[in-house]
Amino acid sequence: MAMYNPWRGCKKCSDGCLHCYIHKGDSKRNVNTNEIVKTKDFYKPIEKLKNGNYKMKSGLVYMCFSTDFLIQEADEWRNEIWKMIKERQDCTFLFLTKRIDRFINCIPDDWNDGYDNVVVCCTIENQKNADYKLSIFKDLPIKHKCITAQPLLEKIDIEKYLDSIELVVVGGESDINARVLDYDWVLDIRKQCIRKNVNFEFRQCGTYTIKDKKKYKIQTKDLIKQAKLANINFKKEDEKNDRN
């Protein structure tokens, strides 16, 4: 697994952005997050060693996790990224976006029904944004679709949008001022995924998590561990059979 950030910087655009880790980290370093700039890693996917092999190994590539791949300020650079993605068929490029409504204007001319080696993950946090973004997402020509509900801010119903989804990831917010995650909201989304036979993953608890009507404060280092201990991840039936 590799990380690839061809540009950095982002702008808050959604209810889930309130305590964005990118903005928090930049603030500590006196960096202007609102300035979108290319990084030294821009051509990382196609850089080669002296023997002609690619420096970046084959496999899963997490792309633009310190920005948004569809952010408007990167429009002039994105076509070069698509060309590199197309060249590296040995890699699967995954990106999250809060700007799925820009997607259709950001794809290359030869996109057609999607690239096989691209996974697009639409991020949501509440019912308002779920209805707006997922109503767009469900009709987009993308081969591999995921949904991330993190930070999950309220109980949401997304079942009618799950027909073409491969995975739903749910998690809470991590911040001293974080908004509360209710474990019942997590379980409700899990039930929706099970009914639609869609993979489900509980990625992390929130700093403030309610379970059985009791509010807990969890240290940041334990958020992922506590989610794993819940042991509620769900694998769709055909994937279970593939492992057997």
Wavefront OBJ file of the C-alpha trace (Angstrom):
o trace
v 0.000 0.000 0.000
v 1.336 3.421 -1.004
v 0.332 7.016 -0.286
v 0.254 9.477 -3.160
v -0.485 13.178 -2.756
v 0.159 15.045 -6.034
v -1.003 18.293 -4.441
v -1.748 19.484 -0.940
v -4.149 21.904 0.675
v -7.928 21.853 0.873
v -10.930 24.037 1.626
v -13.768 23.207 3.989
v -16.901 22.447 2.006
v -19.079 20.116 4.072
v -20.484 19.609 7.564
v -17.871 16.930 8.249
v -15.014 19.397 7.694
v -15.465 21.311 10.949
v -12.576 19.608 12.767
v -10.605 18.515 9.674
v -7.288 16.882 10.598
v -5.583 18.483 7.587
v -6.462 21.999 8.758
v -5.530 21.186 12.347
v -2.125 19.836 11.385
v -1.386 22.745 9.062
v -2.381 25.249 11.720
v 0.243 23.823 14.083
v 2.874 24.222 11.351
v 1.679 27.717 10.332
v 0.769 26.407 6.859
v -2.086 27.949 4.868
v -4.327 24.979 4.093
v -6.435 27.042 1.697
v -3.468 27.319 -0.673
v -3.596 24.388 -3.119
v -0.111 23.583 -4.428
v 1.605 20.772 -6.310
v 3.921 18.557 -4.282
v 7.314 17.081 -5.115
v 5.531 13.717 -5.446
v 3.406 14.819 -8.409
v 5.056 12.343 -10.828
v 5.604 9.642 -8.209
v 3.600 6.889 -10.000
v 5.819 6.947 -13.095
v 9.216 7.672 -11.555
v 11.657 4.861 -12.298
v 14.757 3.307 -10.813
v 18.005 2.980 -12.752
v 17.000 -0.559 -13.742
v 13.835 0.746 -15.388
v 11.390 -0.506 -12.759
v 8.866 1.839 -11.196
v 9.863 3.259 -7.817
v 6.274 2.984 -6.570
v 5.403 -0.657 -6.089
v 2.322 -2.366 -7.487
v -0.782 -2.622 -5.349
v -3.224 -0.320 -3.607
v -2.499 3.411 -3.725
v -4.275 5.818 -1.369
v -4.470 9.052 -3.338
v -5.051 12.631 -2.183
v -5.555 11.874 1.506
v -4.208 15.345 2.373
v -6.490 17.121 -0.088
v -9.423 16.356 -2.404
v -8.780 14.877 -5.847
v -11.741 16.783 -7.282
v -10.971 20.186 -5.779
v -11.444 22.931 -8.357
v -8.018 24.490 -7.884
v -6.393 21.304 -9.245
v -8.386 21.165 -12.478
v -5.394 22.173 -14.611
v -3.253 19.341 -13.192
v -5.720 16.448 -13.050
v -5.420 15.230 -16.646
v -1.756 14.423 -16.054
v -2.763 12.312 -13.063
v -5.318 10.395 -15.113
v -2.599 9.587 -17.678
v -0.335 8.218 -14.951
v -3.185 6.202 -13.472
v -3.892 4.706 -16.876
v -0.214 3.840 -17.305
v -0.010 2.105 -13.926
v -2.518 -0.690 -14.514
v -0.637 -2.700 -11.888
v -1.903 -0.286 -9.226
v -5.376 0.397 -7.854
v -5.867 4.078 -7.045
v -8.386 4.922 -4.315
v -9.497 8.419 -3.411
v -12.113 9.954 -1.104
v -14.016 13.044 -2.124
v -16.449 15.484 -0.596
v -16.971 16.981 -4.055
v -18.674 14.154 -5.910
v -20.896 16.706 -7.648
v -17.786 17.786 -9.623
v -16.874 14.284 -10.744
v -18.476 14.223 -14.183
v -16.576 17.411 -15.101
v -13.244 16.010 -13.918
v -12.928 12.748 -15.855
v -10.750 12.155 -18.936
v -12.174 11.801 -22.445
v -11.614 8.033 -22.493
v -13.249 7.368 -19.120
v -16.366 5.752 -20.649
v -17.841 3.583 -17.864
v -14.778 3.973 -15.658
v -11.202 2.780 -15.243
v -10.829 -0.696 -13.764
v -8.029 0.454 -11.449
v -9.844 3.389 -9.808
v -11.935 3.232 -6.625
v -14.008 6.323 -5.801
v -15.199 6.814 -2.244
v -17.939 9.387 -1.634
v -17.862 10.867 1.868
v -20.988 11.773 3.806
v -21.787 12.661 7.413
v -25.494 13.415 7.799
v -28.801 12.778 6.028
v -28.779 16.073 4.144
v -25.435 15.421 2.503
v -26.150 11.720 2.062
v -29.262 12.457 0.026
v -27.576 15.148 -2.055
v -24.273 13.397 -2.746
v -25.421 9.790 -3.012
v -28.261 10.655 -5.381
v -25.506 11.891 -7.721
v -23.022 9.138 -6.904
v -25.410 6.267 -7.690
v -25.709 7.277 -11.353
v -22.053 8.047 -12.077
v -20.071 5.766 -14.435
v -17.613 4.337 -11.893
v -16.469 0.707 -11.777
v -15.726 0.600 -8.050
v -17.720 2.691 -5.564
v -17.421 3.043 -1.800
v -19.100 5.241 0.794
v -17.380 6.687 3.859
v -19.612 8.002 6.633
v -16.903 9.553 8.775
v -17.378 11.506 10.889
v -20.911 10.174 11.240
v -22.912 12.989 12.851
v -26.429 11.551 13.034
v -28.550 8.541 12.225
v -28.827 8.217 8.453
v -30.721 6.062 5.971
v -28.634 5.195 2.891
v -30.120 1.797 2.001
v -31.673 2.969 -1.272
v -28.244 4.115 -2.488
v -26.377 0.841 -1.848
v -27.092 -1.123 -5.027
v -23.751 -0.434 -6.738
v -21.634 0.055 -3.598
v -18.767 -2.306 -2.729
v -18.013 -1.053 0.792
v -19.409 1.284 3.441
v -16.976 2.616 6.060
v -18.267 4.268 9.248
v -16.364 6.173 11.901
v -16.477 8.896 14.507
v -14.692 12.195 14.914
v -11.396 12.510 16.789
v -10.885 15.867 18.442
v -11.163 17.386 21.891
v -14.163 19.281 20.517
v -15.429 16.302 18.507
v -19.103 15.785 17.920
v -20.662 12.707 19.487
v -20.927 9.330 17.734
v -23.842 7.165 18.814
v -23.066 3.453 18.436
v -26.717 2.819 17.550
v -26.206 4.896 14.368
v -23.316 2.611 13.427
v -25.352 -0.534 14.018
v -28.229 0.865 11.981
v -25.999 1.410 8.929
v -24.590 -2.067 9.427
v -28.105 -3.518 9.253
v -28.740 -1.620 6.025
v -25.551 -3.050 4.512
v -26.416 -6.588 5.579
v -29.860 -6.315 3.990
v -28.251 -5.160 0.728
v -25.292 -7.595 1.032
v -22.716 -4.783 0.987
v -19.384 -4.915 2.816
v -19.385 -2.889 6.040
v -16.471 -1.687 8.154
v -16.539 0.138 11.478
v -13.280 2.063 11.101
v -13.032 3.982 14.371
v -14.997 5.127 17.395
v -15.433 8.806 18.132
v -13.560 10.620 20.876
v -17.016 10.876 22.448
v -19.005 7.714 21.811
v -22.423 6.834 23.185
v -23.178 3.169 23.755
v -26.183 1.843 25.671
v -27.074 5.466 26.507
v -23.738 5.983 28.268
v -21.204 8.517 26.951
v -17.555 7.475 26.819
v -14.427 9.540 26.162
v -11.862 7.490 24.245
v -8.226 8.385 23.701
v -7.249 9.002 20.085
v -4.752 6.126 20.120
v -7.559 3.712 21.046
v -10.267 4.777 18.566
v -9.402 2.211 15.893
v -8.660 -0.529 18.434
v -12.024 -0.105 20.147
v -13.829 -0.260 16.803
v -12.053 -3.525 15.997
v -12.968 -4.933 19.390
v -16.635 -4.336 18.557
v -16.193 -7.050 15.909
v -19.122 -5.913 13.754
v -17.506 -5.726 10.310
v -19.521 -7.520 7.626
v -18.291 -9.312 4.496
v -20.783 -9.886 1.697
v -21.706 -13.492 1.044
v -19.891 -14.012 -2.283
v -16.621 -12.715 -0.773
v -16.987 -15.095 2.155
v -17.395 -17.959 -0.295
v -14.327 -16.831 -2.261
v -12.182 -17.231 0.869
v -13.422 -20.760 1.529
l 1 2 3 4 5 6 7 8 9 10 11 12 13 14 15 16 17 18 19 20 21 22 23 24 25 26 27 28 29 30 31 32 33 34 35 36 37 38 39 40 41 42 43 44 45 46 47 48 49 50 51 52 53 54 55 56 57 58 59 60 61 62 63 64 65 66 67 68 69 70 71 72 73 74 75 76 77 78 79 80 81 82 83 84 85 86 87 88 89 90 91 92 93 94 95 96 97 98 99 100 101 102 103 104 105 106 107 108 109 110 111 112 113 114 115 116 117 118 119 120 121 122 123 124 125 126 127 128 129 130 131 132 133 134 135 136 137 138 139 140 141 142 143 144 145 146 147 148 149 150 151 152 153 154 155 156 157 158 159 160 161 162 163 164 165 166 167 168 169 170 171 172 173 174 175 176 177 178 179 180 181 182 183 184 185 186 187 188 189 190 191 192 193 194 195 196 197 198 199 200 201 202 203 204 205 206 207 208 209 210 211 212 213 214 215 216 217 218 219 220 221 222 223 224 225 226 227 228 229 230 231 232 233 234 235 236 237 238 239 240 241 242 243 244
